[in-house]
Amino acid sequence: GGGGGGGVRSRGLDGPRRDGGRGGPRVRRRSVSSECSDELIGKAPARSTTLERKSRRAELESKVADTMSAAGEAAADAEVAANTASERRDQAAEALKLASAKADKAEETLREANSMQEELRRLFRQAEDLREEADKLKESADAKDSECTEAEQIAAQKGMAAAEAKAKAEAAAKDLEAFDEKYGEYPAKKDRGVPPQGSQESDDDGESEEEESQEGSESEYSDESDVGPGGGPGGPRPPGDDIRGRGPPRREGNLPPRGGPRGHGAGGGGGGGGGLDVLFMADIGHARGNKEDLTSPWPMSKCAHEGAFSLYDGLRDYVENQGAAPQAILVVGDVAYSGGNASVLNHTRDAFQQYLMGKVPEASVFPVIGNHDIHYMGCSAGERHASTQPCYYGSAEKEFQSQPQLTFQQWQSNWFAAFPGLLGSAISPPPGDRSQKEDGGWVAPTRYNLNLNKDSSVYIIAGLVSGAEALLRTSDSPRAAALDAAAAGGREVECSFLRDSIAHGRSLGKTVFIYLTHHFHKSCDDWSLIRQIDIWIVGHKHNYWQNVEGGGVVVQEERNYPSRIVIGNGGFDQGVIDVVSFGHLREEFYGRGAAARVRVHLDVKDTCLSAETCPSSSLGLTAHCWWKCKAQPGGFDGGGGARKATPSKYGYGFTFD
């Protein structure tokens, strides 16, 4: 620029400057820092334009807006959270208050429970005291009952002795009178004021000889005959039979014969009759009126169906329509599958009375113990702890396992109550082995003998071969009475029982021995004893079988082993045979003097003839044959159709001579 006072302005680095002025133009002084100004200016970024500023502002405004919005939401959330916290604080306070109240209530309840627990202990102590008192009273009552029974026995024996003495005295008086009348040495009629009638002397002689002949022939069968053991149906009887066993003294039962005088009894054929007459059966189910008794779990319902009912209907037909008059009933095990349950046993007793029309007294029905009589489920191999725990007495079960319910004494008492003949007529043969005496001796209902008719040649032995597979019993069970023949040491016990029973029977003059057990297997293995058994009757297998030809005759002197019968088709239906059956044992006397003999007829009667496919299935336990039975016109109809006792469809039965 030029000098002078042109006053022209120019813009320098430090702002507008005047080019001229006092002293002339000014010359810029370069500072040290300005040496790099040009270089710095060249490197500085270009100035922002208006558009960029607007964009930047908009961006910042948007960011501010977003931030403010987020801040507002955060403030709202904070407020909600504060409210929620307040509510929860209130709830917590309320819960704390409720918990405190509950704690107080719990404390109060605990105090009350403690008080009740003390009361419960007191009641338990009182119950124990009452139980002990009851046991003492029961023991006292049992003792008195035993004394009464013994007194009755003594009275009965004395009465029998008196009657026997009177009869002998009368017989002796008649003999003396006959003698005097015959020989005239001391004429009885003269002594009584009757004038002698010489013209009648010869006639009297004839009558006296005939009477003597009759008395001689009758004496062959009397209790006072000279025939020893094994020599005939009479035989001497030892005075005051020594009958021992647990519980009250047993009285030897002699049921009065129902067949009428000898030679006129029911029993058919020959010139004899008047002997033992009993019905026998096994594995019987429920009568129609008791069909709800113990029928679960399955398959226990198989003992409550038309086949089981038919047995009772057939018995009714036999006594009502066919005139049968049995003296006793023998049930060879599994008596309505009760396990000794008192209710079922009593129902079975009542059913026999109903269907036999009271013709066989309650005291003349005798059970033999089978596996389902020990426990309802049968003490089978299904007992999971059979090697360490007993199969319990009774009917209590859980998942097919027996449960504790009855002691041996309770179980035994249930049988005695339902079948009183076990107390009044069952014989406990005197133990010949001291160890058996120490083990409690032989007692009903497990091991006992029967002398059902004093004039009979037949002696009945009821043993314990139950068919159970779980063989441990409760600790209170007497060994001699309750040890099954199949258990460890059981065969020796059963052999001892057989030995004692046969010896006692022979001492009574008995010559035919019938052995009753529920099963064959694992019994006594002493052949010298087994061969003395004439007839062996069992059940357990739900079928019928005999080892004698149907209708055959077995002669005692010609046999080497017992005649055997399986008659387990009495009511539990496994689809094995198409008939339900029972047996009829009839004793017949025939011959005279040295030729006197006995026939024991064993007839088999069918009560259900299957009216369905038999078996219904090949699947084991599900199979059946007796759900439907054929109608038998003219028979007894108990509600399922007429039923009769008909001769065996397969010709079963035989005669033992």
Number of C-alpha atoms within 10 A of each C-alpha: 10 10 13 13 13 12 12 13 12 11 10 10 9 6 7 10 14 15 20 18 13 8 6 12 15 13 7 8 7 8 9 8 7 12 10 11 13 9 10 11 10 10 9 8 8 8 6 8 8 9 9 10 11 11 11 12 12 12 12 12 12 12 12 12 12 12 12 12 12 12 12 12 12 12 12 12 12 12 12 12 12 12 12 12 12 12 12 12 12 12 12 12 12 12 12 12 12 12 12 12 12 12 12 12 12 12 12 12 12 12 12 12 13 12 11 12 12 12 12 13 11 12 12 12 12 12 12 12 12 12 12 12 12 12 12 12 12 12 12 12 12 14 14 13 13 16 14 13 18 16 12 13 17 14 12 13 15 12 12 12 14 12 12 12 12 12 12 12 12 12 12 12 12 12 15 15 17 21 17 15 20 20 12 15 9 14 19 17 15 13 9 8 8 10 10 14 9 9 8 9 14 11 11 15 16 11 13 17 13 12 14 13 12 11 11 12 13 14 15 20 22 16 17 12 16 15 17 17 19 17 16 23 29 26 26 18 18 10 8 10 15 15 16 20 20 15 14 18 19 25 25 22 20 15 17 13 21 15 20 13 12 19 19 13 23 23 25 15 12 12 13 24 25 23 32 30 28 22 22 22 28 32 29 32 32 33 29 19 13 16 17 12 20 21 17 11 12 10 14 17 18 24 26 26 21 26 35 29 29 36 30 29 28 29 25 25 25 24 17 17 14 13 10 21 21 23 22 20 22 18 25 29 32 32 26 30 30 26 29 29 24 19 14 22 23 16 18 22 18 16 19 21 16 13 22 23 14 12 18 17 19 18 21 23 23 26 26 27 29 31 28 27 29 29 30 27 26 27 29 20 12 14 19 13 12 18 11 9 15 19 27 25 27 27 25 18 16 8 8 17 20 25 17 14 16 20 17 20 13 16 21 18 17 21 24 18 16 23 23 19 23 27 24 20 22 26 30 27 28 20 23 15 13 9 12 18 16 12 13 18 24 29 25 28 25 23 28 25 30 24 23 24 18 24 22 26 29 25 25 23 26 28 30 30 31 33 28 25 18 25 24 21 21 16 10 10 16 19 18 24 25 24 22 29 24 21 18 12 11 22 21 16 24 26 20 19 31 26 20 18 29 23 16 22 24 20 17 24 27 29 23 25 21 20 20 28 26 30 25 20 13 16 24 22 13 15 11 9 14 19 13 19 22 22 19 21 24 28 30 26 20 22 22 22 18 16 11 17 12 16 14 12 16 19 12 17 7 8 11 12 15 21 20 19 22 23 27 29 31 35 32 31 35 24 25 18 18 24 27 34 31 25 23 19 20 23 26 28 26 17 12 14 14 9 8 15 17 22 24 24 22 21 20 25 25 24 31 32 25 22 15 15 14 17 20 16 14 11 11 11 13 15 18 26 26 32 18 19 23 16 18 17 11 11 21 25 18 18 13 18 17 20 31 28 28 18 15 20 13 11 13 21 24 21 20 18 18
